[in-house]
Amino acid sequence: MDETLRYRVEGMDCASCAAKIETALARLEGVDGVAVSATAGTLRLRAQPGVRGDAEAAVRALGFGIAPLGASAEAEEPAWWATPKARLVLASAAGLVAAAMVGALVPDVAPVAYALAMLIGLVPIARRALSAARAGSPFTIETLMSIAAIGAVVIGETEEAAIVVLLFLVGELLEGVAAGRARAGIRALAALVPKTALRELPDGTTRTVAADTLAPGDLIVVRPGDRIPADGSVVAGEAAVDEAPVTGESVPKAKAPGAGVFAGTIVTDAALRVRVTAEPQDSTIARVVRLVAEAQEAKAPLERFIDRFARIYTPAVLVVAALVAVLPPLLVGEPWGEWVYKALALLLIGCPCALVISTPAAIAAGLAAGARRGLLIKGGAVLEILGRVDAVAIDKTGTLTSGRPVVTDVVPLAGSEAEVLTDAAALEAASSHPIARAVLDRAREVGIAVRPAIGVMALGGKGVKGRLDRRALFLGAPRAAAAIAPLDADTRARIACLEEEGKTVVVLLVAERPAGLIAVRDEPRADAEAGLRALERLGVAPLMLTGDNAATASRVASALGIPARAELMPQDKMAIVRELKAAGRTVAKVGDGINDAPALAAADVGIAMGGGTDVALETGDAAALEGRVLDVARMIRLSRDTMANIRQNIAVALGLKAVLLVTTLLGITGLWPAILADTGATVLVTLNAMRLLGAGKTA
C-alpha cells in the first residue's frame, strides 16, 4: 500500500532545482509519483513504505534541506543573510578580495590566488553537479557553470573565472530571495490563524490553550480585535467580522447566533462565543492553503512544454558551445584561446534558469493572488484554460440570485404596513421556512420588535395560524385564505398582478378578515449585473441555466440582460454545455457544486460558488469562496494577466540570451557579462511574476 509523504524542501530557487529532485526520486525503487513545486518549496511523494529514508537522503545529496511538511510548515524561513548560500557568497567574496590583494602585492602568484578563490565557490557547485549527474540529471546549470569555470582557468582567465563563480553564487542568492518572497504570498494565509485560543471551561471560566488542541464541540471566546482560531458557529454575541483574509470581501459581515465563522477572520467590535465545528487542520483556511499548495505542484500544459524544451535545450547548448570552440580553429585557423573563451561564454549564456522559471513563477503567483482574494483555482492547467473562456453558463438560484426569497411588497388591506408585518412576524417567529425568514428579516429592517404569537400551528400546505393580543391570525396561500374568508375582486386582482411578476404571495387574515398581502421573490444578487457586464467587457458571453419555471427565469434574465434556458434537469444543463463546446466555445460552468455537478464536470472549467463550503472547495476546477458573480470575471482577468506575464517572462529570458549570443560571437561581451545577464534575467522574471500578487481585484 503506497503512502503519500509531504515535505518542505529548502534551497530550491527555480524549476531546474525541482527537476533535479524529480529525476533523482523517480529513479528510486518503490517511488510511484513525485510532485515538486519550487515556488511553494514543497515535495509530494507517493511511495511504498520504507522508501522514506532513501528519498530524504537522495534530496540531501543534491544539496537541499528536507523536513516533513507537518513539522516545518509553520516554521519561518531563515532570513536570506542567515542561509548557507549567503555564507558561501561571503566566503567567496572574501577569497576574491584576498586574491586581488595578493595579486597586487605579488603579481606572479595572482593566477594561483584567483584559482584558489574560485575553488571556494566552485567546489560546492561541482559537488552538486556530480550528485545530480549520478541521480540522472547530467545537464544542469551547475554542470555548465563548472565546465565554464574550469575551462577559463585552463586558458589562463583565472581572475575572470573567480568573478564568474562569485556572480553565479550571488545570482543564486538573489533567486532564493525572490523565490522566498513569492512563497511568502501563500504562506501568509496559514500565518493568519492565531497560535492560541481562549477556551471556555465547564465552570464558565476561560483558559488560554494552543489553537491546534481545539476539537469540534469546544466553546471559545473571541474578543474584539482578535482573530478567530478555528472554524465554528456563533453561540452568543453579535459582532461584525472581517472575512477578507479568507473570502477577499472588504466589508465586515454581521454575525449573530447560528452564523458560521472562519478561522483567521477578525472580530472587529464585540466579543463572540463560538462553538468549534472543525479540527484545526480541516479549517477552511488550512484547506485552502493545502489545495493551493497542491495546485502549485500541478503543472500547466505550457509549463510542461517549457520543461521538455529545457531538457533538450541544455544539452544542445553544450553541443553548440563545443562546435564554437573547435570549428573556427580547425576550419579557418582562428586562435584556439579566443574561440574557447567564446564557447565558455556561450555555456553561461545558455543557463536555462530564467527560461524554466518564467512559467511556474507566474502561475504560482497567480494562484496565490487568487487565493488571497477568495478565488481558489486548482492548478496551472485550470488557470491557463480560464483565460481562453469565451462562454459562461451560470446557474440562477443561489448564483445569480441570493437563493432565498426577500419581501418585495407589503400591501395593507386594513391598517398599516407596520401592522401587517407585526402580525405576520408574530406567526413566523419560530419558523425556519424561507418565507418566514424573509418576513422576519423585513420586520427587523423596519425596526419592528417581534412578539411571538401563542398557539401557533402549521397547517400543512396551507399556512400557519395562531393568536396575538386575543386576535386570531392566519398567514398562508391565497387559496387557503379564500377558503376561510372570501377575497374581493380588487384583492384577487392585486394577487394576480404580483404573481405575474414572478412573486409568491401570502395573505394575512386577522379575525377571519383580509388584513394584508405580502409578496416575496428570490432577487438577483447585488453584484450580479455588474459581474455579467464585466464578463461581456472581457468578450465572454453569459447564459443563464435554471431548473425553475420559464416565467421566473425570463423575469430574472430580462432584469440582468442575458439569455436564459429554463425548466432544465441536471442532465439538460450538461447537454447544453456540450452543445456550446461542440460549437467551438471554451465553456466555464458556474453553479453551487451540488445539482450542477454533471455540467461542472462537462465544462472546460467548472467554477463552484459558495462561502467556503465543503462543496465549493472540493467540487469543480475552481471556487469563488464568497459567491460573488463578479469573481468569475476576476478569475478570467487573472488568468489573462498571468498568461501575459508568462509571455513577457519568456521574451525577457530568450531576448537577453539572443542579444548576448550575438555580442559574444562578435567579441563584445565575455564570461562575466554572460553570467550577470542570466542572473539578472532570472531575478527579473521572478520579480515580474510577483507583480501578479497585486492582481485580481478588478475585471
ABEGO torsion letter per residue (X at the ends): XBBBBBBBBBGBABAAAAAAAAAAAAABBGBABBBBBAAAGBBBBBBBBGAAAAAAAAAAAAGBBBBBAAAAAABBBBBAAABAAAAAAAAAAAAAAAAAAAAAABAAAAAAAAAAAAAAAAAAAAAAAAAAAAAGBABBAAAAAAAAAAAAAAAGBAAAAAAAAAAAAAAAAAAAAAAAAAAAAAAAAAAABBABBBBBBAAGBBBBBBAAABBBGBBBBBBBGBBBABBBBBABEBBBBBAAAAAGBABBBBBBBGBBBBBGBBBAABBBBBBBABBAAABAAAAAAAAAAAAAABBBAAAAAAAAAAAAAAAAAAAAAAAAAAAAAAAAGBBAAAAAAAAAAAAAAABAAAAAAAAAAAAAAAAAAAAAAGBBBBEAAAAAAAAABABBBBBABGAABAGBBBBABBBBABEBAAAAAAAAAAAAAABABAAAAAAAAAAAAAGBBBBBBBGBBBBBGAEBBBBBGGBBBBBBBAAAAAAABBBBAAAAAAAAAAAAAGBBBBBBBBGGBBAEBBBBBBBBBAAAAAAAAAAAAAGBBBBBBBABBAAAAAAAAAAAGBBBBBGBBAAAAAAAAAAAAAAGBBBBBBBAGBAAAAAAAABABBBBBEBGBAAAAABEABBBAAGBAAAAAAAAAAAAAAAAAAAAAAAAAAAAAAAAAAAAAAGABBAAAAAAAAAAAAAAAAAAAAAAAABGABX
